[in-house]
Amino acid sequence: MTAITVVDFLDYDHNRIAHPLQRGQAMSDTHLTAPTRFIEVDGDRFAYRRWGKASGVPLFFVPHFRAGLDHWDPLLTDGLAEGREVILFDGRGIALSSGKPRNRIEDMADDIAAVIQALGLEQVDLLGFSMGGFQVQEVTLRHPQLVRKLLLLGTGLRGGDQTMDPKVPEVATHPDLDLEDFLFLFFGRSQAAREAGRAFWERRHQRADQDSPSSLEVAQAQLEAFATYTEPLPGENPYAYLNAITQPTLVLNGENDVMIASINSWHLAQNIPNAQLLIYPDAGHGAQFQYPERFLKHALQFLDE
């Protein structure tokens, strides 16, 4: 049985503060001011931030390879928080969270489910980006009662197409990604796309107390998880297992994702029964960051309908 101890009375510096469920504070917080809190599950402490309007179903974010609390776009998180609570978190062993990083997508998914339950939530909407998209699919398959709706951004599927630009393995594993690395991996190739990437980069770095960077151990564990999860599956339709995801699902990608081939988004939409697919033009892996206003409108329509 999962052991859960709530210790989210602590801020970033482990000082005593008001409980996050005091709604006045949560509603006045933003992406830049929401305190970093911790919750203990099975002896490890998971870092998270939670803010927004306390109504309806919270939206739980699961980030990309090596990413943590500060790899999201404040324009999107704050825009979504106007109508619901948003929750960002660091997985086991990632950034400020303690423990040994997971090297299986299924174990990452079980951690997410345990954190959701530890936070006292009966159900959430799940948003997974890139490797986070693998994880939220598995949460939905393994713990379907916890998930109302699913957003899959720039991601693939078990046994999916592993085609990628040959430069990706080298660039994605740089100890510290700089702006040019990020533009190559996440954005389109036009001048407008690059300008959108620079604008996102500035927004992402506005918060003063940035999350800690992930360790090389995290990168190694997640690479192992990715390699195992994307091994080809046998059968005439190897993706039929996705038929078990009955939750409404929004799938988004750019037209040329150099990391997780855009064709994977088509396979997701074809095999998840209640899925819809959006492909943004002149965009890549991080289409939602390149077109934040457009994605915010699409996401709100999907979540609220």
N, C-alpha and C positions, 0 to 999 in steps of 0.2 A: 504494500500500500504506500502511495506517495506521501512523504512527510512534508507538511507545509507549515512554515512559520512566517507570519507577516511582520516585516520590520520596516515598513514604508513610512515610519514616522521620522526618517532620517533624510536630510538633504545631501547635496553633493559632497559637503564636508563632514557628513555624519553628525550634524547638529540636530537637536530636537526641533521639529517644526510641526505645524498643524497637519492633521491627517488629510490626504488628498481628496477624500470624499467629502470634505467641507466644501460645498458647491460654490460658495462665493469666491473663494480663492481660485478654484479650478476654472471658473468661467472668466475670470479676469486675466488669467495667464495666457501667454502666447508661445509660439515656437521658441522665441528668444528668451523667455522668462520662466517657463515651466520648470520647476525644480526637478533635479534627478533624484529618483527614489529607488529603493531596493526592496525586493521581496524574496524570501528564502524558500527554496523548494529542494527537498532531498539534500540538505546540507550545503547547497550553493546559493549565492546571492545573485539575483538577476536585476540589472539596472533597467529602469524604465522611466518614461515621462508620460503624464496623463493630464489632459486639459480639454476644455471645450464645453459645449452646452449639454447639460445632464438630462437628455431626453432621448428616448428611442434606444437603438442598438449601437454600442460603441464600435469604432472602426480601428482594428488592430493591424499595425504595419510590420511587415517582416522584410528586411532589406537585402541587398545584393551581396555578392562575394566580398568578404572581409569588412563589410560595412557595419556601422553602429548607429547611434542616436542622431548624429549630425550629418548623415548622408541623405537627408530628405530635403525637399524644397519648402521653405517656410510659406511661400505663396500658396502651395497646395495644402499643407497641413493646417494652416490657419483658416484657409477658405473652407475646408471640410469641417473644421471644428466649430464653425458658426452654427451648424445644425445638429451636432452630435459630439460626443467625446471622441477624441483620438488618443491612441496609445502607441507609443514607440518603445521598442525594447532591444536590449542586447542579449543575444543568445548565450548559452552556457560557454564560459571561457572567452567570450568576445568583449574587447574593450574593458568596460568597468565591471562586467559580470565575472564572477569567480568560477572555478572548476576547470575541468579538462575539456577542450573543444570537441564537439561531436564530429565523427567522421562517417556517419550514416544519416541520410535524409530522414529516415523513419524515426531515428532517435531525436533529431532536431524537432520533428513534428510533435512527438510526445512531450518534449519540453515545453513547446508553445501551448499545448493543451493544458499542461499542469499549471503554467503561469496564469492562463486565462481563468482557470478554476480557483487558483489561489487568490486572485483579485476579486473573487466573489461574483463573477459574471456567469450568467446562465447561457448567454449566446452573444456572438460578435459577428460583425462583417470582417472578412479577412482580405487584406491587400498584400500581395506578395510580388516583389520585384526581382527579376533574374533568378538567382538561386533561392531567394525567398519565395518565388512562385512555385518551385518544386515543393518547398516545405508546406505551404498552405494547401496545396493539393493533397498532400499526405494527411494533414490535419483533417481535412474534409472527408477523406476516405476512411481514416482510422477513428475519428471522433465526430461523426456527422451531426450529432445533436448540438454541438457547440457552434455550428456555422449556419448563419442565415443567408448571406450572399458572399460572393467570391469575386475578387478583382485580380487578374493575372496580367502582369505588365512585363514585357520584354523577357519572356520566360519560355521554357520548353516543357517536356514531359518525360516520363520514364521511358527509356529506350528510344528517345527522339533523335532527330538528325543532328549529328555533331559537326557538321560543316561550319568552319569559321575562317576568318582571315588568318593567314599564317603568322602575322605579326602579333595576334592576340595573346598567345601564351607568354611571350616575352614581356609585352607591355603590362598585361594584367598582373604580373607577378613582381613588378618593380616594388621595392620596399616602401616607397612613398610615391603615389601618383601625383604628378604635377598637372598643370592645366592642359598642356598639349597631350599628355597621356589620356586625360579624361575626355578631351574633345574627340580624339581618335576612337575611343572605345564606346562612347555614349551618344554621339551626335552625328548629324548628316554632314555632307562634304561641302555644301555651298557656303558662301560668305554669310548669308543670313543665318544658317544653322550654327556656324561658329560664333556669331555674335550672340545668339540665344544661349549657347553653351557658356560663354564668358559671363553673361548676365546671371545664369544659374549659379556659376561658381562663386560669384560675389554674394548672392543671397545665401548660399549654403554656409559661408564662412562669417556671417554676421554675428552669430552668437559668441559672447565673450568666453564662456566656460565650455569649450569644446570637449566632447567625449574623447577618451583616450584612444590612441590608434590600436588596431588589432595586432597581435603578435604574429611572427612567422609560423608559430605552431597552429594558429587559426587557419592561415592560408594553406598549410599542408593538409590539415584535417578536411577542409572544405574541398580541396582538389581531389582528395580520395573519395569523398562523398559524391562529387560530380561525376567522376570517372565510373564509379559503380552504378550510379543511378541511370546514366545514359547508355549503358551497354545495350546493344540491340536485343529486342525481344522476338521470340519466334511467333509464328502464326500468320494467318491470312490478314487479320487485322490486329496487330500487336497492341493497338491503343484502345481496344474495346473495353479495357478495364475502367476507362474514364466514364463509361455509361453509368457507373454507380454514383457519380457526382450529379445529384438532382437539383442542387441549389442554383438559383439564377447566377450566371457567371458573365462577367465582362472581360474580354481578352483584348489587349492592346499591344501593338508593336509599331515600329517604324518600317518603312518599305525595305530597308537594307540594314538588318541587324548583323554586325560583323562578329558578334560573340555567340549568340544563340540564334541560329538561322531563322528568319522570319517565317519560313514554311512551318515551323513548329507551332506557331500561333494558329495557323490554319488547321492543323491536326487537332489542336485543343478544341477549337470551335466546332469541328466536325464530329467530335466524339463525346463531348459533354452535352447532354440532351438540351439543356436550357441555356445555351451560351450564345453570345453575340460577339462579333469580331470588328475591331476598328484598326485600320492601318493608316498611319499618318504619313504624308508625303515628305520627301527630302529629309527623312528622319532615320535614326538608328535605334540602338538598344534602349536609350533613355528618352523615348518619344514624349513621355509625360513631362519631362524637364524642358524639352525643346519647345513644346506648345502647352505651357502650364494653364493658361486661361481656357484654351479649348478643352484640355483634359478635365479641368475642374467642372466645366459645364456638363460634360459627358458623365463624369463620375457622380455628380449630384443628381442628375436625371435618373441614372441607374439606381442609385441608393434610395432615392425618394419615391420612385414609382411603385 
